[in-house]
Amino acid sequence: MHQPATIAVRGSRIREKRQVRGMSIRELAAILGVHVSYVSKLETGSRKRMSPEKYVTLRDALHMTDKTLRAPITNAKKEVTSEQHHLDSGPGGGPCGPV
């Protein structure tokens, strides 16, 4: 079964920006249409992802950019071309050359 797409966010940035704007967790939760615990979990990092719809609402409410709100992608596979592999392997076959 297909899971809906979600977006990883930086909880510490959410809290920081909310506080700078003078907004309470309750106010932000009301804007998002969620329970206070949802916002709290985002801010503390116990919840790391949210729906695209809620993400856009949060980003707009806090006047944030995608760059500051989105968490970096950590599980993306790095593609290595054969040329990169050859360059990285060094003359002895390992990354540091002969042992």
N, C-alpha and C positions, 0 to 999 in steps of 0.2 A: 504494500500500500504506500502511496506517495505522501511524504510529509510536506506540509506547506513551507515555503521559503521563509527564513527568518534572518534577521540582521544582528550581528554581534556588536555590542556597544561597550563603551568605557564608562563604567559606573561611577568612578571617582570624578570624571569630568561632568557627569550629570549633576552630582551633588554640588560640586564647585560652582557650576553655572547657575543652578537653582538658588543657591545661597547668595551669590553676587546679585542676582535679580530680586532678592528679597522675597522669594516665593517659598511657601511652606510645602511640605510633602503633601498635605491634604489638598492644597490648591492645585498642585501639579497632577495629582491623582484624578481630581475632578475634571481637569482639562483633557486628560487621556481617557477618561471613562473607565478607570480601573480602581481597585482597592488600594489603600495606602500601603499595604504590605507588598504589593507588586512593585511600586516605586522604591520602597525600602530595599527590596531584594536586588533590584537593578543597581542601586547606588552602592550596596555592599559587595556586589559581585556574586552573590549566591544565585542570581539569575543573570545570565550573560547575553541572552538573545531575546528579540522581540519581533512582532509581526511588522511587515513593511508599513502598514497603515498607521500603527501606533508610533513607529519610528519617525515617520514624517510629521505627525502631530507633535511629538516630543521635540524634534529638531526645530520646528517652527516656533513652538511655545518658548523655548529657551534661546532662540536666535543663535543657534549653533550651525556650524558647517559640518558636512559629512566628514571632513578630515579630522576634526576635533572630537566628533561623537562616535564614529565607528571604530571598533577595535581592529587592530591589525590582523590579517589573515595569518594564522600560525600553522595550519595543517596542509597548506598548498604544496603539491609536489614540485620540486625544482626539476625542470627539464634540462638535461645535459646533452648537448650535441656531441657527436663523435669528435669534432674538432676541439671543443672545450675539454672533453675527457683527455685527449691527447696532450693538450697544453697543460692541464692540471697534473698529469701523471708524472711529468719530469723524465729525465733520461733513464733512470733506473726502474721505471715502472710504478713507483710509489710517489706520493705527493712531495716527498722531500728528496727524491733521488735515491741512489744506492745506499744500502745500510752498511 
